[in-house]
Amino acid sequence: MNERYQYPRVCSLLGVTKTPLLSAQALYYLGVSEERKGVNGKSFNFTTEEIPAPHALDPIVAEKLWHTSLEMGGLQGDTNTMSI
């Protein structure tokens, strides 16, 4: 198994992962709280603002992920540009 994916597996075995309920509560808070009103373009680990890892900001990696996601999802459309 690739070492890169050991961390989530170990966390799961140790029971230190967050539950779906905690994840949903964090998303709800970030979406509707007055403290986060007008906050855009930031990255969060649950409700804590964090600086993303360098590869998360790489536009080439983002483009590759976009195309892979379209392919895996069987989606059609303009695959030359990323758009939401």
MOPAC internal coordinates of N, CA, C and O (Angstrom, degrees):
PM7 1SCF
backbone

  N    0.0000 0     0.00 0     0.00 0    0    0    0
  C    1.4604 1     0.00 0     0.00 0    1    0    0
  C    1.5262 1   109.08 1     0.00 0    2    1    0
  O    1.2310 1   120.48 1   -39.55 1    3    2    1
  N    1.3063 1   116.70 1   140.45 1    3    2    1
  C    1.4525 1   122.66 1   179.08 1    5    3    2
  C    1.5244 1   110.49 1   -62.03 1    6    5    3
  O    1.2310 1   120.29 1   -49.37 1    7    6    5
  N    1.3390 1   117.04 1   130.63 1    7    6    5
  C    1.4718 1   121.57 1  -178.80 1    9    7    6
  C    1.5204 1   112.34 1   -56.21 1   10    9    7
  O    1.2310 1   120.59 1   147.31 1   11   10    9
  N    1.2941 1   116.47 1   -32.69 1   11   10    9
  C    1.4549 1   122.01 1  -177.18 1   13   11   10
  C    1.5287 1   112.65 1   -58.64 1   14   13   11
  O    1.2310 1   120.60 1   151.04 1   15   14   13
  N    1.3155 1   116.45 1   -28.96 1   15   14   13
  C    1.4505 1   120.42 1  -176.16 1   17   15   14
  C    1.5239 1   112.98 1  -100.15 1   18   17   15
  O    1.2310 1   120.22 1  -173.12 1   19   18   17
  N    1.3101 1   117.18 1     6.88 1   19   18   17
  C    1.4546 1   120.86 1   179.18 1   21   19   18
  C    1.5265 1   111.41 1   -70.93 1   22   21   19
  O    1.2310 1   119.76 1   142.63 1   23   22   21
  N    1.3220 1   118.07 1   -37.37 1   23   22   21
  C    1.4626 1   120.97 1  -174.96 1   25   23   22
  C    1.5313 1   112.70 1   -56.46 1   26   25   23
  O    1.2310 1   118.73 1   128.27 1   27   26   25
  N    1.3367 1   120.03 1   -51.73 1   27   26   25
  C    1.4725 1   118.53 1   178.22 1   29   27   26
  C    1.5199 1   112.66 1   -61.00 1   30   29   27
  O    1.2310 1   120.52 1   143.47 1   31   30   29
  N    1.3210 1   116.62 1   -36.53 1   31   30   29
  C    1.4632 1   120.20 1   179.97 1   33   31   30
  C    1.5258 1   110.86 1   -65.51 1   34   33   31
  O    1.2310 1   120.60 1   135.18 1   35   34   33
  N    1.3235 1   116.46 1   -44.82 1   35   34   33
  C    1.4625 1   120.83 1   179.34 1   37   35   34
  C    1.5279 1   110.18 1   -64.18 1   38   37   35
  O    1.2310 1   120.19 1   136.24 1   39   38   37
  N    1.3248 1   117.24 1   -43.76 1   39   38   37
  C    1.4719 1   120.66 1   178.76 1   41   39   38
  C    1.5220 1   110.65 1   -59.83 1   42   41   39
  O    1.2310 1   120.84 1   138.66 1   43   42   41
  N    1.3234 1   116.00 1   -41.34 1   43   42   41
  C    1.4548 1   120.01 1   179.82 1   45   43   42
  C    1.5244 1   110.89 1   -63.95 1   46   45   43
  O    1.2310 1   120.62 1   136.95 1   47   46   45
  N    1.3109 1   116.42 1   -43.05 1   47   46   45
  C    1.4654 1   120.67 1   179.66 1   49   47   46
  C    1.5262 1   111.55 1   -65.21 1   50   49   47
  O    1.2310 1   120.37 1   146.37 1   51   50   49
  N    1.3337 1   116.89 1   -33.63 1   51   50   49
  C    1.4578 1   120.78 1  -179.36 1   53   51   50
  C    1.5263 1   112.40 1   -85.83 1   54   53   51
  O    1.2310 1   120.42 1   172.90 1   55   54   53
  N    1.3110 1   116.80 1    -7.10 1   55   54   53
  C    1.4606 1   120.33 1   178.91 1   57   55   54
  C    1.5078 1   114.03 1    74.53 1   58   57   55
  O    1.2310 1   120.09 1  -150.78 1   59   58   57
  N    1.3371 1   117.44 1    29.22 1   59   58   57
  C    1.4613 1   119.99 1  -179.30 1   61   59   58
  C    1.5276 1   112.77 1  -105.04 1   62   61   59
  O    1.2310 1   120.14 1  -167.76 1   63   62   61
  N    1.3196 1   117.35 1    12.24 1   63   62   61
  C    1.4540 1   119.72 1   177.70 1   65   63   62
  C    1.5270 1   109.72 1   -81.58 1   66   65   63
  O    1.2310 1   120.97 1   -21.12 1   67   66   65
  N    1.2988 1   115.76 1   158.88 1   67   66   65
  C    1.4622 1   121.46 1   178.17 1   69   67   66
  C    1.5243 1   109.32 1   -85.05 1   70   69   67
  O    1.2310 1   121.17 1   -31.49 1   71   70   69
  N    1.3117 1   115.36 1   148.51 1   71   70   69
  C    1.4580 1   120.18 1  -179.49 1   73   71   70
  C    1.5248 1   110.65 1   -81.86 1   74   73   71
  O    1.2310 1   120.13 1   -19.02 1   75   74   73
  N    1.3299 1   117.37 1   160.98 1   75   74   73
  C    1.4573 1   119.92 1   174.84 1   77   75   74
  C    1.5326 1   111.81 1   -57.94 1   78   77   75
  O    1.2310 1   119.92 1   145.55 1   79   78   77
  N    1.3265 1   117.75 1   -34.45 1   79   78   77
  C    1.4608 1   120.62 1   179.04 1   81   79   78
  C    1.5286 1   110.96 1   -63.66 1   82   81   79
  O    1.2310 1   120.08 1   135.15 1   83   82   81
  N    1.3356 1   117.45 1   -44.85 1   83   82   81
  C    1.4663 1   120.18 1   178.21 1   85   83   82
  C    1.5279 1   111.01 1   -62.97 1   86   85   83
  O    1.2310 1   120.56 1   139.99 1   87   86   85
  N    1.3211 1   116.53 1   -40.01 1   87   86   85
  C    1.4633 1   120.24 1   177.81 1   89   87   86
  C    1.5228 1   110.76 1   -62.59 1   90   89   87
  O    1.2310 1   120.44 1   135.76 1   91   90   89
  N    1.3217 1   116.76 1   -44.24 1   91   90   89
  C    1.4658 1   120.96 1   179.25 1   93   91   90
  C    1.5257 1   111.02 1   -63.44 1   94   93   91
  O    1.2310 1   120.03 1   138.51 1   95   94   93
  N    1.3270 1   117.55 1   -41.49 1   95   94   93
  C    1.4590 1   120.77 1   178.81 1   97   95   94
  C    1.5255 1   111.05 1   -63.25 1   98   97   95
  O    1.2310 1   120.23 1   139.55 1   99   98   97
  N    1.3325 1   117.16 1   -40.45 1   99   98   97
  C    1.4649 1   120.73 1   178.86 1  101   99   98
  C    1.5252 1   110.59 1   -64.32 1  102  101   99
  O    1.2310 1   120.24 1   136.04 1  103  102  101
  N    1.3306 1   117.15 1   -43.96 1  103  102  101
  C    1.4665 1   120.39 1   178.99 1  105  103  102
  C    1.5258 1   111.36 1   -63.57 1  106  105  103
  O    1.2310 1   120.81 1   138.90 1  107  106  105
  N    1.3110 1   116.05 1   -41.10 1  107  106  105
  C    1.4618 1   120.28 1   178.47 1  109  107  106
  C    1.5354 1   110.06 1   -62.36 1  110  109  107
  O    1.2310 1   120.47 1   132.39 1  111  110  109
  N    1.3200 1   116.71 1   -47.61 1  111  110  109
  C    1.4629 1   121.10 1   179.42 1  113  111  110
  C    1.5267 1   110.81 1   -57.75 1  114  113  111
  O    1.2310 1   120.47 1   132.04 1  115  114  113
  N    1.3305 1   116.70 1   -47.96 1  115  114  113
  C    1.4657 1   119.85 1  -178.53 1  117  115  114
  C    1.5274 1   111.50 1   -64.70 1  118  117  115
  O    1.2310 1   120.49 1   150.97 1  119  118  117
  N    1.3228 1   116.66 1   -29.03 1  119  118  117
  C    1.4584 1   120.00 1  -178.44 1  121  119  118
  C    1.5094 1   115.30 1   -81.21 1  122  121  119
  O    1.2310 1   119.81 1   149.95 1  123  122  121
  N    1.3389 1   117.96 1   -30.05 1  123  122  121
  C    1.4652 1   118.69 1  -171.89 1  125  123  122
  C    1.5246 1   115.60 1  -123.71 1  126  125  123
  O    1.2310 1   119.36 1   172.38 1  127  126  125
  N    1.3265 1   118.83 1    -7.62 1  127  126  125
  C    1.4604 1   119.31 1  -175.32 1  129  127  126
  C    1.5230 1   111.80 1   -71.72 1  130  129  127
  O    1.2310 1   120.75 1   -34.83 1  131  130  129
  N    1.2986 1   116.18 1   145.17 1  131  130  129
  C    1.4658 1   121.84 1   177.37 1  133  131  130
  C    1.5307 1   110.99 1   -65.62 1  134  133  131
  O    1.2310 1   120.33 1   147.41 1  135  134  133
  N    1.3507 1   116.97 1   -32.59 1  135  134  133
  C    1.4667 1   120.45 1  -179.52 1  137  135  134
  C    1.5266 1   112.25 1   -63.39 1  138  137  135
  O    1.2310 1   120.47 1   152.29 1  139  138  137
  N    1.3232 1   116.71 1   -27.71 1  139  138  137
  C    1.4659 1   121.10 1  -177.96 1  141  139  138
  C    1.5216 1   112.69 1  -104.73 1  142  141  139
  O    1.2310 1   120.16 1  -171.99 1  143  142  141
  N    1.3092 1   117.29 1     8.01 1  143  142  141
  C    1.4591 1   120.88 1  -179.41 1  145  143  142
  C    1.5308 1   109.80 1   -60.51 1  146  145  143
  O    1.2310 1   120.85 1   -51.08 1  147  146  145
  N    1.3123 1   115.98 1   128.92 1  147  146  145
  C    1.4521 1   121.82 1   178.47 1  149  147  146
  C    1.5199 1   114.69 1    81.14 1  150  149  147
  O    1.2310 1   119.62 1  -178.40 1  151  150  149
  N    1.3264 1   118.33 1     1.60 1  151  150  149
  C    1.4664 1   121.48 1   178.26 1  153  151  150
  C    1.5298 1   108.29 1   -81.98 1  154  153  151
  O    1.2310 1   120.71 1   -57.26 1  155  154  153
  N    1.3199 1   116.24 1   122.74 1  155  154  153
  C    1.4612 1   121.97 1  -179.89 1  157  155  154
  C    1.5236 1   109.61 1  -137.42 1  158  157  155
  O    1.2310 1   120.87 1   -26.26 1  159  158  157
  N    1.3149 1   115.95 1   153.74 1  159  158  157
  C    1.4554 1   120.58 1   174.21 1  161  159  158
  C    1.5133 1   114.96 1    71.24 1  162  161  159
  O    1.2310 1   119.83 1  -159.00 1  163  162  161
  N    1.3000 1   117.92 1    21.00 1  163  162  161
  C    1.4639 1   122.26 1   179.82 1  165  163  162
  C    1.5241 1   109.44 1  -109.62 1  166  165  163
  O    1.2310 1   120.60 1   -19.68 1  167  166  165
  N    1.3134 1   116.46 1   160.32 1  167  166  165
  C    1.4652 1   122.00 1   177.14 1  169  167  166
  C    1.5165 1   108.94 1  -112.99 1  170  169  167
  O    1.2310 1   121.10 1   -39.10 1  171  170  169
  N    1.3230 1   115.49 1   140.90 1  171  170  169
  C    1.4568 1   121.08 1  -177.34 1  173  171  170
  C    1.5198 1   110.88 1  -130.90 1  174  173  171
  O    1.2310 1   121.15 1   -34.22 1  175  174  173
  N    1.3140 1   115.41 1   145.78 1  175  174  173
  C    1.4558 1   123.37 1   167.42 1  177  175  174
  C    1.5157 1   104.62 1  -108.35 1  178  177  175
  O    1.2310 1   121.04 1   -80.57 1  179  178  177
  N    1.2966 1   115.63 1    99.43 1  179  178  177
  C    1.4640 1   123.53 1  -167.58 1  181  179  178
  C    1.5253 1   107.66 1    59.05 1  182  181  179
  O    1.2310 1   118.00 1    72.08 1  183  182  181
  N    1.3100 1   121.41 1  -107.92 1  183  182  181
  C    1.4664 1   120.77 1  -178.34 1  185  183  182
  C    1.5240 1   112.25 1  -111.62 1  186  185  183
  O    1.2310 1   120.14 1  -171.79 1  187  186  185
  N    1.3184 1   117.33 1     8.21 1  187  186  185
  C    1.4574 1   121.28 1  -179.53 1  189  187  186
  C    1.5220 1   109.75 1   -99.84 1  190  189  187
  O    1.2310 1   120.42 1   -56.56 1  191  190  189
  N    1.3221 1   116.80 1   123.44 1  191  190  189
  C    1.4578 1   120.50 1   178.77 1  193  191  190
  C    1.5296 1   109.12 1   -69.52 1  194  193  191
  O    1.2310 1   120.83 1   -45.19 1  195  194  193
  N    1.3297 1   116.02 1   134.81 1  195  194  193
  C    1.4559 1   121.70 1  -178.89 1  197  195  194
  C    1.5203 1   110.70 1  -136.47 1  198  197  195
  O    1.2310 1   121.30 1   -23.42 1  199  198  197
  N    1.3088 1   115.13 1   156.58 1  199  198  197
  C    1.4623 1   121.12 1   173.79 1  201  199  198
  C    1.5289 1   106.73 1   -85.77 1  202  201  199
  O    1.2310 1   120.23 1   -54.69 1  203  202  201
  N    1.3371 1   117.17 1   125.31 1  203  202  201
  C    1.4633 1   119.25 1  -178.29 1  205  203  202
  C    1.5323 1   111.82 1   -66.84 1  206  205  203
  O    1.2310 1   120.92 1   -23.52 1  207  206  205
  N    1.3161 1   115.84 1   156.48 1  207  206  205
  C    1.4628 1   121.45 1   174.29 1  209  207  206
  C    1.5288 1   108.58 1   -63.79 1  210  209  207
  O    1.2310 1   119.78 1   -29.06 1  211  210  209
  N    1.3338 1   118.02 1   150.94 1  211  210  209
  C    1.4777 1   120.59 1  -177.40 1  213  211  210
  C    1.5288 1   114.16 1   -53.05 1  214  213  211
  O    1.2310 1   119.65 1   140.04 1  215  214  213
  N    1.3319 1   118.28 1   -39.96 1  215  214  213
  C    1.4717 1   119.40 1  -178.34 1  217  215  214
  C    1.5245 1   111.89 1   -67.57 1  218  217  215
  O    1.2310 1   120.08 1   158.66 1  219  218  217
  N    1.3337 1   117.46 1   -21.34 1  219  218  217
  C    1.4646 1   120.23 1   178.37 1  221  219  218
  C    1.5285 1   111.42 1   -74.16 1  222  221  219
  O    1.2310 1   120.11 1   163.92 1  223  222  221
  N    1.3188 1   117.39 1   -16.08 1  223  222  221
  C    1.4608 1   121.84 1  -179.66 1  225  223  222
  C    1.5280 1   112.46 1  -103.86 1  226  225  223
  O    1.2310 1   120.27 1  -178.22 1  227  226  225
  N    1.3083 1   117.09 1     1.78 1  227  226  225
  C    1.4604 1   122.51 1  -176.47 1  229  227  226
  C    1.5283 1   110.14 1   -78.95 1  230  229  227
  O    1.2310 1   119.65 1   -64.43 1  231  230  229
  N    1.3422 1   118.27 1   115.57 1  231  230  229
  C    1.4683 1   120.10 1  -177.93 1  233  231  230
  C    1.5331 1   113.50 1   -65.46 1  234  233  231
  O    1.2310 1   119.82 1   152.82 1  235  234  233
  N    1.3192 1   117.95 1   -27.18 1  235  234  233
  C    1.4663 1   120.22 1   178.35 1  237  235  234
  C    1.5250 1   110.00 1   -69.96 1  238  237  235
  O    1.2310 1   120.57 1   138.13 1  239  238  237
  N    1.3199 1   116.51 1   -41.87 1  239  238  237
  C    1.4627 1   121.12 1   176.92 1  241  239  238
  C    1.5290 1   109.66 1   -64.47 1  242  241  239
  O    1.2310 1   120.35 1   139.34 1  243  242  241
  N    1.3305 1   116.94 1   -40.66 1  243  242  241
  C    1.4693 1   121.01 1   179.40 1  245  243  242
  C    1.5218 1   110.98 1   -61.94 1  246  245  243
  O    1.2310 1   120.56 1   137.16 1  247  246  245
  N    1.3244 1   116.53 1   -42.84 1  247  246  245
  C    1.4677 1   120.75 1   179.51 1  249  247  246
  C    1.5272 1   110.97 1   -63.63 1  250  249  247
  O    1.2310 1   120.64 1   137.62 1  251  250  249
  N    1.3293 1   116.37 1   -42.38 1  251  250  249
  C    1.4629 1   120.51 1   178.51 1  253  251  250
  C    1.5258 1   110.82 1   -63.03 1  254  253  251
  O    1.2310 1   120.60 1   136.41 1  255  254  253
  N    1.3199 1   116.45 1   -43.59 1  255  254  253
  C    1.4616 1   120.81 1   177.98 1  257  255  254
  C    1.5217 1   110.94 1   -61.83 1  258  257  255
  O    1.2310 1   120.57 1   138.22 1  259  258  257
  N    1.3224 1   116.52 1   -41.78 1  259  258  257
  C    1.4626 1   121.20 1   179.17 1  261  259  258
  C    1.5283 1   110.89 1   -58.50 1  262  261  259
  O    1.2310 1   120.63 1   130.39 1  263  262  261
  N    1.3322 1   116.40 1   -49.61 1  263  262  261
  C    1.4628 1   120.32 1  -178.42 1  265  263  262
  C    1.5293 1   111.60 1   -66.30 1  266  265  263
  O    1.2310 1   120.34 1   139.85 1  267  266  265
  N    1.3100 1   116.95 1   -40.15 1  267  266  265
  C    1.4653 1   120.55 1   177.87 1  269  267  266
  C    1.5243 1   110.67 1   -63.08 1  270  269  267
  O    1.2310 1   120.65 1   138.79 1  271  270  269
  N    1.3344 1   116.37 1   -41.21 1  271  270  269
  C    1.4658 1   120.58 1   179.24 1  273  271  270
  C    1.5225 1   111.37 1   -63.83 1  274  273  271
  O    1.2310 1   120.35 1   137.13 1  275  274  273
  N    1.3330 1   116.94 1   -42.87 1  275  274  273
  C    1.4664 1   120.04 1   177.10 1  277  275  274
  C    1.5220 1   110.72 1   -60.78 1  278  277  275
  O    1.2310 1   120.94 1   134.84 1  279  278  277
  N    1.3264 1   115.80 1   -45.16 1  279  278  277
  C    1.4619 1   120.53 1  -179.10 1  281  279  278
  C    1.5270 1   111.13 1   -63.67 1  282  281  279
  O    1.2310 1   120.39 1   132.55 1  283  282  281
  N    1.3171 1   116.86 1   -47.45 1  283  282  281
  C    1.4723 1   120.39 1  -177.96 1  285  283  282
  C    1.5260 1   111.80 1   -67.37 1  286  285  283
  O    1.2310 1   120.55 1   149.36 1  287  286  285
  N    1.3304 1   116.56 1   -30.64 1  287  286  285
  C    1.4571 1   120.40 1   179.95 1  289  287  286
  C    1.5173 1   113.29 1   -85.42 1  290  289  287
  O    1.2310 1   120.81 1   176.16 1  291  290  289
  N    1.3247 1   116.07 1    -3.84 1  291  290  289
  C    1.4638 1   119.76 1  -179.50 1  293  291  290
  C    1.5191 1   112.17 1    64.24 1  294  293  291
  O    1.2310 1   120.81 1  -148.67 1  295  294  293
  N    1.3339 1   116.05 1    31.33 1  295  294  293
  C    1.4581 1   120.39 1  -176.67 1  297  295  294
  C    1.5155 1   111.02 1   -92.42 1  298  297  295
  O    1.2310 1   121.42 1   -36.75 1  299  298  297
  N    1.3155 1   114.88 1   143.25 1  299  298  297
  C    1.4626 1   121.17 1   177.51 1  301  299  298
  C    1.5181 1   108.13 1  -102.12 1  302  301  299
  O    1.2310 1   120.57 1    -8.25 1  303  302  301
  N    1.2761 1   116.51 1   171.75 1  303  302  301
  C    1.4604 1   120.15 1   176.20 1  305  303  302
  C    1.5104 1   110.61 1   130.73 1  306  305  303
  O    1.2310 1   121.32 1    13.15 1  307  306  305
  N    1.3089 1   115.08 1  -166.85 1  307  306  305
  C    1.4566 1   122.04 1  -179.18 1  309  307  306
  C    1.5159 1   109.07 1   -73.60 1  310  309  307
  O    1.2310 1   120.88 1   -76.63 1  311  310  309
  N    1.3189 1   115.93 1   103.37 1  311  310  309
  C    1.4629 1   119.19 1  -179.14 1  313  311  310
  C    1.5155 1   111.68 1   -94.99 1  314  313  311
  O    1.2310 1   120.13 1  -173.97 1  315  314  313
  N    1.3436 1   117.36 1     6.03 1  315  314  313
  C    1.4583 1   120.34 1   179.69 1  317  315  314
  C    1.5146 1   112.46 1   -85.12 1  318  317  315
  O    1.2310 1   120.01 1   158.04 1  319  318  317
  N    1.3297 1   117.59 1   -21.96 1  319  318  317
  C    1.4560 1   120.12 1  -179.23 1  321  319  318
  C    1.5180 1   109.29 1  -135.21 1  322  321  319
  O    1.2310 1   121.46 1   -28.74 1  323  322  321
  N    1.3249 1   114.81 1   151.26 1  323  322  321
  C    1.4497 1   119.60 1   176.41 1  325  323  322
  C    1.5107 1   107.45 1   -84.69 1  326  325  323
  O    1.2310 1   120.59 1   -50.10 1  327  326  325
  N    1.3024 1   116.47 1   129.90 1  327  326  325
  C    1.4671 1   121.26 1   175.12 1  329  327  326
  C    1.5054 1   108.16 1  -151.87 1  330  329  327
  O    1.2310 1   121.91 1   -31.96 1  331  330  329
  N    1.2982 1   113.94 1   148.04 1  331  330  329
  C    1.4671 1   119.14 1  -178.46 1  333  331  330
  C    1.5111 1   108.83 1  -113.63 1  334  333  331
  O    1.2310 1   120.10 1   180.00 1  335  334  333

